[in-house]
Amino acid sequence: MALSVEAKRQLVEPAHPRISLRRQCALLGLSRSGLYYAPVGESTEDVELMRLLDEQYTATPFYGIRRMTAWLRSRGYAVNHKRVRRLLRTMGLEAIYAKPRLSQPAEGHTIYPYLLRGVTVSRSNQVWSTDITYVRLQSGFVYLVAVMDWFSRYVLSWAVSITLDVAFCLEALDHALSRSQPEIFNTDQGAQFTSEEFTARLQQGGIRISMDGRGRALDNVFVERLWRTVKYEEVYLRDSQSVWDARQHLARYFVFYNEERLHHALGYRTPAAVYHG
């Protein structure tokens, strides 16, 4: 059976006593760029601004560009709206509030209706959802995607990438679908999730596709809560130095989240107990 990129990364050992990283990557057919990340194109000040924006967005996701700009200025940073808009777009962040539909999806991409309004989610594998978030490092950042079961809050799969391309989203989706299959799969209208490659995977399994309304991240509220939990309980406490560190820390955290962390909304049970129960 062919290994996924994620599985290949997990096999590479940075301190292997006999085989160099270069040779391990060559044997696995894996690019070394997947293991290392040196931030390019963002100044030291921009990285610091992105760290601050990430923390403030996590605390106040309803802040738009103007409020974020005012907040940074109140902290002594001489920024304008254009700079804040660019940084938020780089991070993939958008304020949570209803707003008019100002842009159209890319040509050829189908936007599916939101199917979950008024729906009672009462069992595992009834509804899955996915989303992408920005994860800061000490001197850069990566992107994290996860697939979650709505009923149990169980994280079925996750992946990390240094770019916002569709490949790592497909990697997480394929891993989740290798475990089970939902009746409905909910996403936002991001280019990764409206792409033909992504939606085709779901259609082939007969899975109904649901998409959030534009600017309504609360349509995917359980994943939004997951990101807040991951950042407050893991990312902000550790500040990983590298992509490798971030992946190892997140791997341990998601095991804890699924198998050990008690959730009030689940009657103080773990996601794993509810999902498999």
C-alpha positions in Angstrom: 0.0 0.0 0.0 1.4 3.4 -1.0 2.2 5.7 1.9 0.7 9.2 2.1 3.0 12.3 2.4 2.0 12.6 6.1 2.9 9.0 6.8 6.3 9.4 5.0 7.0 12.5 7.2 6.3 10.5 10.3 8.9 7.9 9.3 11.8 10.4 9.0 13.9 10.5 12.1 16.0 13.7 12.4 18.5 11.9 14.8 18.8 8.6 13.0 22.2 7.1 14.0 23.1 5.7 10.5 20.9 7.3 7.8 21.1 11.0 6.9 17.9 13.0 6.5 18.8 13.5 2.8 19.0 9.7 2.3 15.8 9.0 4.3 13.8 11.5 2.2 15.2 10.0 -1.0 14.3 6.5 0.0 10.7 7.7 0.9 10.3 9.9 -2.2 9.8 12.9 0.1 11.0 16.4 -0.5 13.1 17.8 2.4 11.2 21.1 2.1 8.4 19.2 3.9 10.5 18.9 7.0 12.0 22.4 7.2 10.7 25.9 6.9 12.6 29.1 6.7 10.2 32.0 6.4 10.5 33.9 3.1 8.9 37.1 2.1 7.8 38.3 5.6 9.9 40.7 7.6 10.6 40.2 11.3 8.1 43.0 12.1 5.4 41.4 9.8 5.9 38.0 11.6 5.5 39.8 14.9 2.3 41.5 13.7 1.0 38.2 12.5 1.5 36.7 15.9 -0.4 39.5 17.5 -3.2 39.3 14.9 -3.5 35.6 15.4 -3.9 36.0 19.2 -6.4 38.8 18.9 -8.4 37.0 16.2 -8.6 34.0 18.4 -9.9 36.2 21.2 -12.2 38.4 19.1 -12.9 36.7 15.7 -15.5 39.3 14.9 -12.9 42.1 14.6 -12.6 43.2 11.0 -9.7 45.0 9.3 -10.5 48.4 10.7 -10.8 47.2 14.3 -7.6 45.1 13.9 -5.8 48.1 12.6 -7.0 50.3 15.4 -6.0 47.6 18.0 -2.5 47.4 16.6 -2.1 51.1 16.6 -3.3 51.2 20.2 -0.3 48.9 21.0 2.1 51.3 19.3 2.4 49.8 15.8 2.2 52.3 12.9 0.2 50.2 10.5 -2.4 51.0 7.9 -5.5 49.1 6.7 -3.7 47.8 3.5 -1.0 46.2 5.5 -3.3 44.6 8.0 -5.6 43.3 5.2 -2.5 41.7 3.4 -1.4 40.0 6.6 -4.8 38.7 7.5 -5.2 37.3 4.0 -1.8 35.6 4.2 -3.0 34.0 7.4 -6.3 33.0 5.9 -8.3 34.9 8.6 -11.6 36.6 8.0 -13.8 38.3 10.5 -16.9 36.3 11.6 -20.0 38.4 10.7 -22.6 38.4 8.0 -21.7 40.6 5.0 -22.8 40.9 1.4 -21.4 38.5 -1.2 -18.8 40.7 -2.8 -16.9 38.0 -4.8 -17.7 35.1 -6.9 -16.1 31.6 -6.7 -13.5 30.8 -9.2 -14.7 29.8 -12.6 -15.7 26.1 -12.7 -16.0 25.7 -9.0 -19.4 24.8 -7.6 -20.7 26.3 -4.4 -23.0 23.9 -2.5 -25.8 25.1 -0.2 -25.5 24.9 3.6 -27.4 21.8 4.7 -27.1 21.9 8.4 -29.4 24.8 9.4 -32.0 23.3 11.8 -30.5 19.8 11.5 -30.1 17.8 14.8 -26.8 16.0 14.8 -27.4 12.9 16.9 -24.8 10.3 15.9 -21.2 9.8 14.9 -20.4 10.0 11.2 -23.6 11.9 10.5 -21.7 15.2 9.9 -18.0 15.9 9.4 -16.4 19.2 8.8 -13.0 20.7 8.0 -11.2 24.0 8.2 -7.7 25.6 8.0 -6.0 27.7 10.6 -2.8 29.6 10.9 -0.3 28.2 13.4 2.6 30.4 14.4 6.2 29.3 15.0 8.9 31.3 16.8 10.1 32.8 13.5 7.4 31.9 11.0 4.2 30.1 10.5 2.5 27.0 9.0 -1.1 26.1 8.2 -3.1 23.4 9.9 -6.1 21.5 8.5 -8.3 19.1 10.5 -11.3 16.9 9.8 -13.7 16.6 12.7 -16.8 14.6 13.5 -19.5 17.1 14.7 -21.4 14.8 17.1 -18.3 13.6 19.1 -15.9 16.5 18.4 -13.4 13.7 17.4 -10.5 14.8 15.2 -10.3 12.1 12.5 -7.3 13.5 10.8 -5.1 16.5 10.4 -2.1 17.8 8.3 0.3 20.7 8.3 1.6 22.6 5.3 3.8 25.7 4.6 1.5 26.7 1.8 -2.3 27.1 1.3 -2.5 24.6 -1.6 -5.0 21.8 -1.8 -2.6 19.0 -1.4 -2.5 18.9 2.4 -6.3 19.2 2.6 -6.6 16.2 0.3 -4.1 14.3 2.5 -6.2 14.9 5.6 -9.4 14.1 3.7 -8.1 10.8 2.3 -6.8 9.7 5.8 -10.2 10.5 7.4 -12.1 8.6 4.6 -9.8 5.6 5.1 -11.3 5.3 8.6 -15.0 5.9 7.9 -17.4 8.0 5.9 -20.0 10.7 6.9 -23.4 11.4 5.5 -22.7 15.1 5.2 -19.4 16.9 4.8 -19.3 20.6 5.7 -16.7 23.1 4.6 -16.3 26.8 4.0 -16.0 28.3 0.5 -12.2 28.4 0.4 -10.5 27.5 -2.8 -9.1 24.3 -1.4 -12.6 22.9 -0.5 -14.4 24.1 -3.6 -11.7 22.6 -5.9 -12.7 19.8 -8.2 -10.1 17.5 -6.6 -11.6 17.9 -3.1 -15.3 17.8 -4.0 -14.8 14.8 -6.3 -13.5 12.7 -3.4 -16.7 13.3 -1.6 -19.0 12.8 -4.6 -17.3 9.5 -5.3 -18.4 8.2 -1.9 -22.0 9.5 -2.2 -21.4 12.0 0.5 -23.6 15.1 0.6 -21.6 18.4 0.4 -22.5 21.3 2.6 -20.8 24.7 2.5 -20.9 27.7 4.9 -22.4 31.0 3.8 -19.7 33.5 2.9 -18.5 35.4 5.9 -20.3 33.0 8.3 -17.6 31.0 10.0 -20.1 30.2 12.8 -21.8 27.8 10.3 -18.8 25.6 11.1 -18.8 26.5 14.8 -17.3 23.2 16.2 -14.1 23.5 14.2 -13.8 27.2 15.2 -14.0 26.1 18.8 -11.4 23.4 18.1 -9.0 26.0 16.8 -9.4 28.2 19.9 -8.8 25.1 22.1 -5.7 24.0 20.1 -4.2 27.5 20.2 -4.8 28.3 23.9 -3.8 24.8 25.1 -1.0 24.0 22.8 0.3 26.6 20.2 0.5 29.6 22.5 2.1 27.6 25.3 4.9 26.0 23.3 5.8 28.4 20.4 7.4 25.7 18.3 10.7 26.5 16.7 10.3 24.6 13.4 7.8 22.8 11.3 9.2 19.5 12.7 8.6 20.7 16.3 5.1 21.9 15.5 4.1 18.6 13.9 5.4 16.6 16.9 3.7 18.8 19.4 0.4 18.8 17.5 0.6 15.0 17.1 0.8 14.6 20.9 -1.8 17.2 21.5 -4.4 15.6 19.2 -3.9 12.2 20.9 -4.6 14.0 24.3 -7.5 15.9 22.8 -9.2 12.8 21.4 -8.3 10.2 24.1 -7.9 12.1 27.4 -9.5 15.6 27.3 -12.9 15.7 29.0 -15.5 17.9 27.3 -18.3 19.6 29.2 -20.5 19.5 26.1 -20.0 15.7 25.9 -21.0 15.1 29.6 -17.3 15.1 30.6 -16.5 12.2 28.3 -13.7 12.2 25.7 -14.3 12.6 22.0 -12.9 9.1 21.4 -15.4 7.6 23.9 -18.3 9.3 22.2 -17.2 8.6 18.7 -16.5 4.9 19.2 -19.2 4.4 21.8 
